[in-house]
Amino acid sequence: MNNSDITVSIVTVNWKTPQLLSQCLDSISELDENHQFFEYLIVDNNSADGSVEMLKERYPYVKVLANDKNLGFSKACNQVIPDAKGKYVLLLNPDTVITRNAISNLVTFME
């Protein structure tokens, strides 16, 4: 994947919500099956519930930062945003399910 192709970097902070996070990632993957336009940056705030292992096993295209303690939402986001490759950064809670055209409508508005 060419970094210039990445339109949106999606940043999600997880803390003990592996099932919700999985549903969120599945909803996004349906929109970008080849993982070509979105970059996925997940920060796990020391969930210690198998979330990190689930991400590595089921979503190998996701970049995961596993913290050894819960830093809170803003600090966790700030850990990965500086390295985001997308033209836009979307902060997305793990309990979100993306519907068709939601992200593309946001990008169209920003453009």
All heavy atoms as an XYZ file, in Angstrom:
877
protein
N       0.838     -1.173      0.000
C       0.000      0.000      0.000
C       0.885      1.240      0.000
O       1.841      1.346      0.737
C      -0.903     -0.020      1.233
C      -1.641      1.249      1.430
S      -2.807      1.326      2.819
C      -2.379      0.019      3.887
N       0.565      2.151     -0.831
C       1.259      3.416     -0.916
C       0.653      4.360      0.115
O      -0.553      4.531      0.174
C       1.088      3.976     -2.340
C       1.817      5.264     -2.547
O       2.163      5.962     -1.608
N       2.044      5.579     -3.796
N       1.497      4.991      0.946
C       0.985      5.873      1.992
C       0.122      6.988      1.445
O      -0.761      7.487      2.127
C       2.136      6.457      2.812
C       2.743      5.430      3.745
O       2.126      4.413      4.037
N       3.933      5.686      4.200
N       0.366      7.416      0.201
C      -0.435      8.494     -0.366
C      -1.865      8.039     -0.654
O      -2.747      8.859     -0.851
C       0.214      9.026     -1.639
O       0.229      8.010     -2.630
N      -2.105      6.726     -0.666
C      -3.446      6.201     -0.898
C      -4.314      6.243      0.355
O      -5.525      6.132      0.271
C      -3.382      4.753     -1.385
C      -2.747      4.622     -2.757
O      -2.730      5.615     -3.498
O      -2.259      3.532     -3.067
N      -3.691      6.373      1.509
C      -4.439      6.344      2.753
C      -5.175      7.669      2.917
O      -4.564      8.723      3.003
C      -3.521      6.089      3.963
C      -2.839      4.729      3.828
C      -4.318      6.161      5.261
C      -1.770      4.479      4.855
N      -6.479      7.590      2.938
C      -7.292      8.788      3.073
C      -7.564      9.101      4.538
O      -7.447     10.245      4.958
C      -8.637      8.618      2.330
O      -8.372      8.263      0.974
C      -9.443      9.899      2.363
N      -7.907      8.065      5.311
C      -8.299      8.290      6.701
C      -7.525      7.351      7.617
O      -7.493      6.142      7.401
C      -9.816      8.054      6.892
C     -10.214      8.280      8.342
C     -10.630      8.951      5.973
N      -6.921      7.929      8.637
C      -6.333      7.147      9.719
C      -7.369      7.080     10.821
O      -7.812      8.114     11.333
C      -5.058      7.810     10.243
O      -4.048      7.806      9.266
N      -7.780      5.870     11.158
C      -8.809      5.674     12.175
C      -8.127      5.286     13.482
O      -7.452      4.263     13.555
C      -9.809      4.592     11.730
C     -10.489      5.015     10.427
C     -10.826      4.320     12.827
C     -11.319      3.943      9.769
N      -8.291      6.130     14.485
C      -7.666      5.922     15.787
C      -8.753      5.500     16.773
O      -9.755      6.195     16.940
C      -6.970      7.209     16.286
C      -6.444      7.025     17.697
C      -5.853      7.609     15.332
N      -8.530      4.352     17.410
C      -9.478      3.837     18.393
C      -8.722      3.459     19.654
O      -7.675      2.819     19.586
C     -10.222      2.601     17.843
O     -10.868      2.961     16.623
C     -11.264      2.104     18.823
N      -9.251      3.876     20.777
C      -8.681      3.508     22.072
C      -9.575      2.434     22.671
O     -10.794      2.608     22.773
C      -8.592      4.728     23.014
C      -8.061      4.312     24.381
C      -7.707      5.804     22.400
N      -8.958      1.340     23.044
C      -9.693      0.210     23.598
C      -9.333      0.014     25.058
O      -8.171      0.108     25.449
C      -9.341     -1.069     22.818
C     -10.068     -2.276     23.358
O     -11.287     -2.325     23.350
N      -9.309     -3.251     23.854
N     -10.345     -0.281     25.850
C     -10.152     -0.722     27.224
C     -11.264     -1.688     27.566
O     -12.412     -1.295     27.789
C     -10.121      0.451     28.209
C      -9.721      0.012     29.585
C      -8.493     -0.454     29.974
C     -10.544     -0.033     30.740
N      -8.503     -0.788     31.298
C      -9.762     -0.531     31.800
C     -11.871      0.282     30.985
C     -10.261     -0.717     33.080
C     -12.361      0.102     32.269
C     -11.547     -0.385     33.301
N     -10.928     -2.948     27.487
C     -11.816     -4.043     27.876
C     -13.110     -4.105     27.067
O     -14.181     -4.368     27.620
C     -12.114     -3.971     29.373
C     -10.868     -4.134     30.228
C     -11.195     -4.198     31.687
C      -9.888     -4.391     32.472
N     -10.129     -4.716     33.864
N     -13.004     -3.885     25.765
C     -14.190     -3.987     24.904
C     -13.864     -4.796     23.642
O     -14.124     -4.335     22.529
C     -14.712     -2.594     24.503
O     -13.669     -1.878     23.824
C     -15.184     -1.799     25.692
N     -13.315     -6.005     23.764
C     -12.908     -6.735     22.559
C     -14.058     -7.048     21.603
O     -13.888     -6.961     20.386
C     -12.269     -8.014     23.102
C     -12.823     -8.182     24.469
C     -13.069     -6.779     24.979
N     -15.219     -7.380     22.136
C     -16.341     -7.721     21.256
C     -16.837     -6.487     20.507
O     -17.089     -6.533     19.299
C     -17.473     -8.360     22.044
C     -18.577     -8.882     21.161
C     -19.594     -9.697     21.941
O     -19.615     -9.703     23.164
N     -20.439    -10.405     21.226
N     -16.965     -5.360     21.193
C     -17.387     -4.122     20.534
C     -16.353     -3.676     19.512
O     -16.695     -3.243     18.406
C     -17.624     -3.018     21.568
C     -18.804     -3.217     22.509
C     -18.808     -2.143     23.586
C     -20.111     -3.211     21.735
N     -15.084     -3.770     19.873
C     -14.012     -3.385     18.962
C     -14.039     -4.247     17.705
O     -13.875     -3.745     16.587
C     -12.664     -3.499     19.667
C     -11.432     -3.130     18.864
C     -11.513     -1.691     18.357
C     -10.183     -3.331     19.716
N     -14.273     -5.524     17.865
C     -14.362     -6.430     16.727
C     -15.510     -6.035     15.801
O     -15.362     -6.002     14.576
C     -14.538     -7.865     17.231
O     -14.661     -8.748     16.160
N     -16.678     -5.720     16.369
C     -17.816     -5.291     15.560
C     -17.498     -3.988     14.822
O     -17.865     -3.824     13.659
C     -19.054     -5.113     16.442
C     -19.597     -6.398     16.982
C     -20.690     -6.177     18.027
O     -20.930     -5.069     18.491
N     -21.357     -7.249     18.410
N     -16.817     -3.084     15.492
C     -16.429     -1.818     14.883
C     -15.500     -2.059     13.694
O     -15.731     -1.545     12.591
C     -15.749     -0.934     15.928
S     -15.160      0.656     15.322
N     -14.463     -2.853     13.904
C     -13.507     -3.128     12.825
C     -14.163     -3.870     11.667
O     -13.864     -3.585     10.503
C     -12.312     -3.910     13.364
C     -11.382     -3.111     14.276
C     -10.353     -4.030     14.924
C     -10.707     -1.995     13.510
N     -15.059     -4.794     11.971
C     -15.761     -5.513     10.907
C     -16.604     -4.557     10.070
O     -16.657     -4.670      8.848
C     -16.642     -6.619     11.484
C     -15.839     -7.799     12.022
O     -14.633     -7.909     11.707
O     -16.432     -8.598     12.780
N     -17.253     -3.597     10.714
C     -18.089     -2.653      9.967
C     -17.247     -1.776      9.048
O     -17.676     -1.447      7.944
C     -18.936     -1.798     10.919
O     -18.175     -0.823     11.595
N     -16.064     -1.424      9.472
C     -15.176     -0.602      8.635
C     -14.582     -1.445      7.514
O     -14.481     -0.988      6.375
C     -14.052      0.027      9.479
C     -14.637      0.921     10.560
C     -13.109      0.836      8.589
C     -13.646      1.320     11.625
N     -14.210     -2.667      7.825
C     -13.600     -3.541      6.822
C     -14.532     -3.802      5.653
O     -14.087     -3.999      4.524
C     -13.191     -4.870      7.453
O     -12.124     -4.676      8.333
N     -15.831     -3.810      5.908
C     -16.794     -3.993      4.821
C     -16.717     -2.847      3.814
O     -17.022     -3.021      2.643
C     -18.214     -4.097      5.386
C     -18.475     -5.381      6.114
C     -19.869     -5.456      6.703
O     -20.739     -4.645      6.298
O     -20.090     -6.310      7.568
N     -16.287     -1.674      4.256
C     -16.183     -0.505      3.382
C     -14.847     -0.451      2.650
O     -14.721      0.208      1.624
C     -16.347      0.780      4.197
C     -17.610      0.887      5.038
C     -17.566      2.138      5.902
C     -18.850      0.878      4.156
N     -13.848     -1.119      3.194
C     -12.487     -1.053      2.653
C     -11.886     -2.458      2.702
O     -10.960     -2.731      3.453
C     -11.661     -0.068      3.486
C     -10.273      0.181      2.936
O     -10.041     -0.013      1.724
O      -9.396      0.584      3.727
N     -12.446     -3.355      1.885
C     -12.091     -4.775      1.953
C     -10.609     -5.055      1.763
O     -10.071     -5.996      2.324
C     -12.914     -5.558      0.938
C     -14.388     -5.608      1.281
C     -15.197     -6.352      0.239
O     -14.609     -6.981     -0.655
O     -16.439     -6.298      0.335
N      -9.935     -4.255      0.964
C      -8.508     -4.480      0.717
C      -7.621     -3.664      1.644
O      -6.409     -3.641      1.467
C      -8.173     -4.166     -0.742
C      -8.898     -5.092     -1.690
O      -9.012     -6.283     -1.429
N      -9.398     -4.550     -2.787
N      -8.225     -2.966      2.593
C      -7.487     -2.160      3.567
C      -6.549     -1.187      2.855
O      -5.390     -1.057      3.188
C      -6.734     -3.050      4.551
C      -7.570     -4.177      5.036
N      -8.698     -3.975      5.794
C      -7.490     -5.508      4.828
C      -9.261     -5.147      6.042
N      -8.564     -6.086      5.469
N      -7.093     -0.529      1.881
C      -6.320      0.328      0.993
C      -6.476      1.810      1.322
O      -5.547      2.573      1.125
C      -6.793      0.056     -0.435
C      -6.086      0.814     -1.505
C      -6.574      0.389     -2.880
O      -7.344     -0.555     -3.030
N      -6.126      1.080     -3.879
N      -7.633      2.217      1.805
C      -7.902      3.639      2.003
C      -7.880      4.075      3.451
O      -7.765      5.254      3.739
C      -9.255      4.009      1.376
C      -9.297      3.699     -0.093
C     -10.023      2.625     -0.571
C      -8.576      4.472     -1.002
C     -10.042      2.324     -1.924
C      -8.589      4.170     -2.345
C      -9.323      3.100     -2.820
N      -8.017      3.120      4.360
C      -8.020      3.433      5.781
C      -6.802      2.815      6.449
O      -6.385      1.714      6.124
C      -9.267      2.890      6.480
C     -10.570      3.366      5.901
C     -11.660      2.526      5.865
C     -10.721      4.643      5.391
C     -12.881      2.939      5.351
C     -11.925      5.077      4.871
C     -13.007      4.224      4.841
N      -6.273      3.548      7.396
C      -5.223      3.040      8.272
C      -5.873      2.863      9.645
O      -6.601      3.741     10.101
C      -4.088      4.049      8.342
C      -3.023      3.723      9.345
C      -1.995      4.820      9.479
O      -2.353      6.020      9.397
O      -0.819      4.475      9.667
N      -5.615      1.742     10.277
C      -6.230      1.431     11.560
C      -5.169      1.492     12.654
O      -4.216      0.720     12.638
C      -6.833      0.030     11.547
C      -7.813     -0.202     10.427
C      -7.374     -0.517      9.145
C      -9.174     -0.109     10.655
C      -8.272     -0.731      8.113
C     -10.086     -0.328      9.629
C      -9.626     -0.638      8.363
O     -10.525     -0.853      7.344
N      -5.342      2.395     13.600
C      -4.418      2.557     14.711
C      -5.199      2.333     16.003
O      -6.050      3.137     16.371
C      -3.807      3.964     14.699
C      -3.125      4.383     13.399
C      -2.848      5.875     13.390
C      -1.853      3.598     13.188
N      -4.903      1.235     16.665
C      -5.617      0.881     17.888
C      -4.650      0.990     19.062
O      -3.549      0.428     19.022
C      -6.164     -0.560     17.842
C      -6.962     -0.822     16.570
C      -6.961     -0.877     19.112
C      -8.250     -0.067     16.441
N      -5.064      1.706     20.093
C      -4.298      1.768     21.331
C      -5.078      1.004     22.383
O      -6.235      1.319     22.648
C      -4.072      3.227     21.801
C      -3.238      3.238     23.080
C      -3.400      4.051     20.720
N      -4.444     -0.013     22.943
C      -5.080     -0.764     24.011
C      -4.520     -0.269     25.340
O      -3.310     -0.311     25.564
C      -4.833     -2.263     23.862
C      -5.585     -3.029     24.921
O      -6.794     -3.243     24.740
O      -4.968     -3.363     25.958
N      -5.403      0.203     26.199
C      -5.008      0.761     27.492
C      -4.964     -0.300     28.581
O      -5.662     -0.222     29.583
C      -5.962      1.903     27.885
C      -5.474      3.249     27.423
O      -4.292      3.450     27.195
N      -6.390      4.186     27.272
N      -4.124     -1.319     28.351
C      -3.892     -2.382     29.325
C      -5.184     -3.115     29.703
O      -5.487     -3.296     30.873
C      -3.195     -1.835     30.576
C      -2.599     -2.938     31.425
O      -2.204     -3.977     30.907
N      -2.528     -2.714     32.715
N      -5.911     -3.556     28.680
C      -7.165     -4.265     28.927
C      -6.960     -5.580     29.666
O      -7.784     -5.955     30.495
C      -7.876     -4.555     27.601
O      -8.288     -3.363     26.990
N      -5.901     -6.280     29.348
C      -5.596     -7.575     29.983
C      -6.786     -8.536     29.892
O      -7.076     -9.287     30.818
C      -5.165     -7.382     31.433
N      -7.486     -8.496     28.747
C      -8.653     -9.346     28.551
C      -8.602    -10.107     27.232
O      -9.602    -10.630     26.772
C      -9.930     -8.509     28.601
C     -10.002     -7.482     27.484
O      -9.029     -7.345     26.715
O     -11.044     -6.798     27.378
N      -7.433    -10.131     26.613
C      -7.282    -10.815     25.338
C      -7.517     -9.929     24.129
O      -7.448    -10.399     22.996
N      -7.781     -8.649     24.339
C      -8.040     -7.735     23.223
C      -6.862     -7.652     22.260
O      -7.038     -7.720     21.045
C      -8.362     -6.327     23.740
O      -9.591     -6.272     24.400
N      -5.663     -7.498     22.789
C      -4.473     -7.354     21.934
C      -4.251     -8.618     21.121
O      -3.996     -8.558     19.914
C      -3.227     -6.995     22.776
C      -1.970     -7.033     21.932
C      -3.408     -5.621     23.424
N      -4.383     -9.758     21.748
C      -4.203    -11.027     21.050
C      -5.269    -11.209     19.960
O      -4.964    -11.670     18.854
C      -4.258    -12.187     22.042
C      -3.117    -12.207     23.047
C      -3.268    -11.210     24.197
O      -4.365    -10.636     24.390
O      -2.267    -10.993     24.907
N      -6.507    -10.823     20.263
C      -7.593    -10.912     19.289
C      -7.285    -10.026     18.084
O      -7.463    -10.431     16.941
C      -8.918    -10.474     19.943
C     -10.135    -10.493     19.022
S     -10.482     -8.952     18.118
C     -10.745     -7.759     19.400
N      -6.796     -8.829     18.339
C      -6.462     -7.909     17.246
C      -5.378     -8.499     16.356
O      -5.479     -8.467     15.134
C      -6.021     -6.560     17.802
C      -7.123     -5.694     18.383
C      -6.528     -4.536     19.182
C      -8.032     -5.175     17.283
N      -4.338     -9.011     16.960
C      -3.221     -9.569     16.185
C      -3.646    -10.794     15.380
O      -3.170    -11.001     14.269
C      -2.055     -9.897     17.112
C      -1.391     -8.647     17.654
C      -0.244     -8.962     18.593
C       0.385     -7.676     19.086
N       1.492     -7.912     20.006
N      -4.551    -11.586     15.931
C      -4.991    -12.801     15.251
C      -6.010    -12.516     14.149
O      -5.883    -12.999     13.028
C      -5.605    -13.763     16.268
C      -6.068    -15.071     15.657
C      -6.660    -15.990     16.712
O      -6.061    -16.122     17.791
O      -7.728    -16.567     16.434
N      -7.036    -11.736     14.460
C      -8.143    -11.518     13.523
C      -7.956    -10.331     12.595
O      -8.585    -10.283     11.530
C      -9.452    -11.330     14.302
C      -9.894    -12.602     14.993
C     -11.236    -12.474     15.656
N     -12.259    -11.995     14.733
C     -13.442    -11.560     15.123
N     -13.756    -11.537     16.406
N     -14.327    -11.151     14.243
N      -7.119     -9.366     12.994
C      -6.967     -8.135     12.217
C      -5.475     -7.801     12.048
O      -4.995     -6.804     12.579
C      -7.702     -6.977     12.906
C      -9.138     -7.291     13.201
C      -9.526     -7.764     14.456
C     -10.115     -7.145     12.222
C     -10.855     -8.074     14.721
C     -11.444     -7.454     12.479
C     -11.805     -7.912     13.728
O     -13.111     -8.218     13.988
N      -4.760     -8.604     11.286
C      -3.305     -8.397     11.164
C      -2.931     -7.081     10.479
O      -1.792     -6.624     10.606
C      -2.844     -9.601     10.336
C      -4.069    -10.076      9.629
C      -5.222     -9.751     10.518
N      -3.860     -6.461      9.773
C      -3.604     -5.193      9.096
C      -3.699     -3.988     10.046
O      -3.366     -2.869      9.678
C      -4.591     -5.012      7.936
C      -6.036     -5.163      8.343
C      -6.769     -4.089      8.795
C      -6.649     -6.414      8.289
C      -8.083     -4.231      9.193
C      -7.968     -6.572      8.670
C      -8.678     -5.483      9.124
O      -9.981     -5.635      9.513
N      -4.138     -4.206     11.272
C      -4.293     -3.141     12.256
C      -2.975     -2.923     12.988
O      -2.306     -3.874     13.378
C      -5.410     -3.519     13.264
C      -5.438     -2.567     14.443
C      -6.752     -3.544     12.574
N      -2.616     -1.668     13.155
C      -1.441     -1.326     13.962
C      -1.898     -1.197     15.408
O      -2.800     -0.425     15.715
C      -0.818     -0.021     13.476
C      -0.287     -0.112     12.068
C       0.227      1.223     11.592
C       0.598      1.122     10.114
N       0.872      2.433      9.531
N      -1.265     -1.966     16.278
C      -1.680     -2.023     17.678
C      -0.556     -1.512     18.569
O       0.588     -1.948     18.445
C      -2.038     -3.464     18.096
C      -2.459     -3.512     19.560
C      -3.117     -4.040     17.195
N      -0.914     -0.597     19.451
C      -0.008     -0.166     20.500
C      -0.615     -0.634     21.814
O      -1.740     -0.248     22.151
C       0.148      1.358     20.503
C       0.952      1.938     21.665
C       2.395      1.430     21.639
C       0.912      3.451     21.632
N       0.097     -1.494     22.523
C      -0.401     -2.040     23.788
C       0.296     -1.333     24.944
O       1.494     -1.502     25.150
C      -0.143     -3.543     23.842
N      -0.466     -0.540     25.667
C       0.081      0.151     26.833
C       0.116     -0.775     28.027
O      -0.716     -1.674     28.152
C      -0.774      1.390     27.163
C      -0.561      2.510     26.164
O       0.515      2.660     25.611
N      -1.599      3.298     25.939
N       1.057     -0.520     28.933
C       1.143     -1.337     30.137
C       0.336     -0.759     31.293
O       0.328     -1.296     32.394
C       2.596     -1.573     30.550
C       3.350     -0.283     30.821
O       2.752      0.812     30.730
O       4.550     -0.359     31.128
N      -0.356      0.375     31.023
C      -1.308      0.925     31.987
C      -2.331      1.753     31.217
O      -2.134      2.091     30.051
C      -0.616      1.771     33.052
C       0.106      2.994     32.537
C       0.783      3.726     33.678
C       1.557      4.929     33.152
N       2.192      5.671     34.224
N      -3.431      2.062     31.870
C      -4.497      2.830     31.243
C      -4.121      4.313     31.307
O      -4.128      4.913     32.378
C      -5.832      2.566     31.949
C      -7.000      3.192     31.217
O      -6.845      4.134     30.453
N      -8.182      2.669     31.469
N      -3.814      4.875     30.141
C      -3.412      6.276     30.082
C      -4.585      7.224     29.855
O      -4.404      8.437     29.843
C      -2.387      6.476     28.951
C      -1.085      5.714     29.084
C      -0.194      5.989     27.885
C      -0.371      6.074     30.375
N      -5.769      6.679     29.645
C      -6.911      7.517     29.328
C      -6.998      7.758     27.832
O      -6.089      7.453     27.069
N      -8.113      8.335     27.421
C      -8.402      8.501     25.998
C      -7.447      9.471     25.300
O      -6.838      9.131     24.290
C      -9.853      8.967     25.827
C     -10.257      9.154     24.393
C     -10.568      8.068     23.602
C     -10.313     10.425     23.830
C     -10.941      8.222     22.274
C     -10.689     10.593     22.504
C     -11.000      9.497     21.735
N      -7.316     10.666     25.811
C      -6.542     11.680     25.083
C      -5.064     11.329     24.991
O      -4.461     11.464     23.921
C      -6.730     13.068     25.707
O      -6.339     13.065     27.059
N      -4.473     10.861     26.064
C      -3.052     10.482     26.004
C      -2.838      9.322     25.042
O      -1.858      9.286     24.305
C      -2.514     10.122     27.392
C      -2.208     11.318     28.236
C      -1.526     10.910     29.525
C      -1.218     12.135     30.351
N      -0.528     11.802     31.605
N      -3.754      8.365     25.052
C      -3.644      7.219     24.153
C      -3.730      7.675     22.694
O      -2.937      7.242     21.857
C      -4.721      6.189     24.466
N      -4.667      8.546     22.393
C      -4.768      9.075     21.021
C      -3.493      9.794     20.614
O      -2.986      9.616     19.498
C      -5.956     10.034     20.896
S      -7.564      9.244     20.943
N      -2.979     10.609     21.521
C      -1.771     11.382     21.219
C      -0.533     10.511     21.026
O       0.449     10.962     20.445
C      -1.528     12.423     22.299
C      -2.513     13.564     22.221
O      -3.041     13.875     21.158
N      -2.778     14.187     23.357
N      -0.584      9.271     21.462
C       0.536      8.364     21.242
C       0.663      7.972     19.770
O       1.769      7.729     19.303
C       0.377      7.086     22.073
C       0.619      7.275     23.548
C       0.468      5.954     24.261
O      -0.642      5.440     24.404
N       1.577      5.395     24.700
N      -0.442      7.867     19.054
C      -0.386      7.358     17.683
C      -0.675      8.405     16.610
O      -0.270      8.230     15.463
C      -1.331      6.152     17.493
C      -0.874      4.974     18.347
C      -2.769      6.502     17.782
N      -1.359      9.475     16.952
C      -1.701     10.482     15.941
C      -0.474     11.050     15.229
O      -0.514     11.227     14.008
C      -2.587     11.601     16.539
C      -3.981     11.036     16.826
C      -2.682     12.795     15.601
C      -4.904     12.000     17.569
N       0.632     11.321     15.915
C       1.789     11.874     15.191
C       2.318     10.980     14.067
O       2.922     11.474     13.119
C       2.849     12.046     16.286
C       2.064     12.195     17.545
C       0.862     11.294     17.365
N       2.072      9.679     14.151
C       2.558      8.748     13.131
C       1.487      8.371     12.108
O       1.729      7.538     11.243
C       3.090      7.472     13.794
C       4.297      7.758     14.662
O       5.117      8.618     14.284
O       4.411      7.130     15.739
N       0.315      8.970     12.205
C      -0.778      8.658     11.281
C      -0.391      9.064      9.864
O       0.174     10.133      9.638
C      -2.049      9.368     11.714
N      -0.714      8.216      8.904
C      -0.343      8.445      7.500
C      -1.481      9.015      6.667
O      -1.284      9.452      5.548
C       0.094      7.118      6.863
C       1.189      6.388      7.609
C       2.539      6.919      7.253
C       3.644      6.062      7.826
N       4.055      6.430      9.159
N      -2.694      9.001      7.191
C      -3.848      9.454      6.427
C      -3.901     10.965      6.267
O      -3.316     11.715      7.046
N      -4.632     11.364      5.255
C      -4.871     12.788      5.037
C      -5.715     13.345      6.186
O      -5.565     14.489      6.581
C      -5.588     12.978      3.702
C      -5.831     14.407      3.322
C      -6.421     14.504      1.925
C      -6.636     15.949      1.534
N      -7.220     16.061      0.182
N      -6.622     12.520      6.699
C      -7.487     12.887      7.807
C      -7.353     11.860      8.914
O      -7.050     10.701      8.663
C      -8.955     12.955      7.362
C      -9.187     13.916      6.227
C      -9.426     13.451      4.941
C      -9.126     15.286      6.440
C      -9.624     14.331      3.898
C      -9.316     16.180      5.394
C      -9.561     15.694      4.121
O      -9.745     16.570      3.087
N      -7.603     12.292     10.163
C      -7.597     11.399     11.318
C      -9.001     11.388     11.900
O      -9.590     12.435     12.148
C      -6.582     11.859     12.386
C      -6.692     11.006     13.641
C      -5.163     11.823     11.831
N      -9.524     10.187     12.085
C     -10.848      9.999     12.663
C     -10.680      9.300     14.003
O     -10.173      8.183     14.063
C     -11.721      9.153     11.727
C     -13.093      8.732     12.239
C     -13.977      9.943     12.537
C     -13.762      7.796     11.236
N     -11.090      9.961     15.082
C     -11.087      9.342     16.403
C     -12.418      8.621     16.551
O     -13.479      9.241     16.446
C     -10.928     10.394     17.503
C      -9.702     11.293     17.404
C      -9.654     12.261     18.577
C      -8.421     10.485     17.314
N     -12.341      7.315     16.769
C     -13.539      6.489     16.739
C     -13.591      5.605     17.976
O     -12.644      4.867     18.255
C     -13.510      5.622     15.474
C     -14.770      4.918     15.071
C     -15.859      5.922     14.702
C     -14.480      4.006     13.882
N     -14.680      5.680     18.718
C     -14.855      4.822     19.883
C     -15.102      3.386     19.444
O     -15.712      3.153     18.396
C     -16.017      5.309     20.745
C     -15.680      6.568     21.497
O     -14.530      6.837     21.797
N     -16.696      7.353     21.794
N     -14.672      2.411     20.249
C     -14.825      1.009     19.851
C     -16.266      0.524     19.816
O     -16.546     -0.521     19.231
C     -14.014      0.244     20.897
C     -13.904      1.157     22.052
C     -13.952      2.552     21.506
N     -17.188      1.262     20.393
C     -18.589      0.830     20.365
C     -19.344      1.411     19.173
O     -20.566      1.359     19.117
C     -19.302      1.198     21.665
C     -19.352      2.701     21.917
O     -18.642      3.455     21.229
O     -20.096      3.112     22.826
N     -18.615      1.910     18.190
C     -19.210      2.492     16.991
C     -19.295      1.444     15.888
O     -18.356      0.694     15.658
C     -18.355      3.668     16.484
O     -18.177      4.610     17.539
C     -18.993      4.342     15.300
N     -20.418      1.420     15.207
C     -20.567      0.606     14.008
C     -20.761      1.585     12.858
O     -21.691      2.394     12.871
C     -21.766     -0.366     14.119
C     -21.995     -1.090     12.803
C     -21.525     -1.365     15.243
N     -19.864      1.522     11.894
C     -19.889      2.447     10.765
C     -20.897      1.970      9.727
O     -20.874      0.814      9.310
C     -18.482      2.560     10.125
C     -17.487      3.124     11.139
C     -18.530      3.404      8.869
C     -17.776      4.521     11.588
N     -21.753      2.868      9.316
C     -22.724      2.549      8.281
C     -22.191      2.987      6.924
O     -21.272      3.814      6.824
C     -24.070      3.246      8.553
O     -23.858      4.653      8.610
C     -24.682      2.763      9.849
N     -22.781      2.440      5.920
C     -22.387      2.725      4.543
C     -22.334      4.229      4.301
O     -23.226      4.953      4.710
C     -23.404      2.066      3.618
C     -23.090      2.155      2.177
C     -24.152      1.365      1.397
N     -24.020      1.565     -0.005
C     -23.305      0.801     -0.801
N     -22.667     -0.232     -0.313
N     -23.237      1.048     -2.084
N     -21.286      4.698      3.666
C     -21.084      6.093      3.269
C     -20.761      7.043      4.413
O     -20.540      8.227      4.162
C     -22.273      6.644      2.479
C     -22.531      5.885      1.204
O     -21.597      5.400      0.562
N     -23.781      5.760      0.827
N     -20.758      6.605      5.653
C     -20.507      7.519      6.756
C     -19.132      8.182      6.649
O     -19.023      9.403      6.727
C     -20.648      6.790      8.099
N     -18.099      7.379      6.448
C     -16.760      7.955      6.359
C     -16.570      8.690      5.058
O     -15.988      9.779      5.017
C     -15.683      6.866      6.574
C     -15.802      6.291      8.005
C     -14.288      7.449      6.355
C     -14.873      5.155      8.292
N     -17.077      8.138      3.959
C     -16.925      8.837      2.673
C     -17.656     10.181      2.693
O     -17.173     11.151      2.110
C     -17.412      7.966      1.509
O     -18.778      7.663      1.644
N     -18.793     10.267      3.381
C     -19.483     11.547      3.501
C     -18.653     12.551      4.305
O     -18.616     13.742      3.981
C     -20.855     11.373      4.156
C     -21.860     10.736      3.217
O     -21.672     10.701      2.016
N     -22.934     10.219      3.784
N     -17.990     12.077      5.345
C     -17.109     12.956      6.126
C     -15.950     13.461      5.259
O     -15.602     14.643      5.303
C     -16.567     12.216      7.342
C     -17.535     11.962      8.470
C     -16.908     11.036      9.517
C     -17.955     13.270      9.125
N     -15.353     12.573      4.491
C     -14.236     12.963      3.625
C     -14.725     13.970      2.575
O     -14.065     14.985      2.332
C     -13.585     11.738      2.955
C     -12.593     12.161      1.892
C     -12.901     10.870      4.016
N     -15.868     13.702      1.983
C     -16.430     14.630      0.974
C     -16.641     16.000      1.594
O     -16.289     17.029      1.000
C     -17.755     14.088      0.421
O     -17.490     12.841     -0.228
C     -18.380     15.059     -0.578
N     -17.171     16.060      2.793
C     -17.382     17.328      3.476
C     -16.045     18.043      3.716
O     -15.921     19.254      3.487
C     -18.113     17.117      4.804
C     -18.268     18.378      5.599
C     -19.268     19.290      5.271
C     -17.417     18.673      6.644
C     -19.416     20.464      5.988
C     -17.548     19.847      7.371
C     -18.553     20.748      7.040
N     -15.050     17.301      4.163
C     -13.737     17.909      4.436
C     -13.067     18.415      3.169
O     -12.409     19.445      3.174
C     -12.821     16.910      5.151
C     -13.284     16.528      6.527
S     -13.443     17.919      7.665
C     -11.741     18.414      7.817
N     -13.255     17.693      2.078
C     -12.660     18.115      0.816
C     -13.303     19.403      0.337
O     -12.723     20.246     -0.246
C     -12.824     17.017     -0.247
C     -12.091     15.732      0.098
C     -10.598     15.816     -0.056
O     -10.112     16.365     -1.059
O      -9.890     15.336      0.842
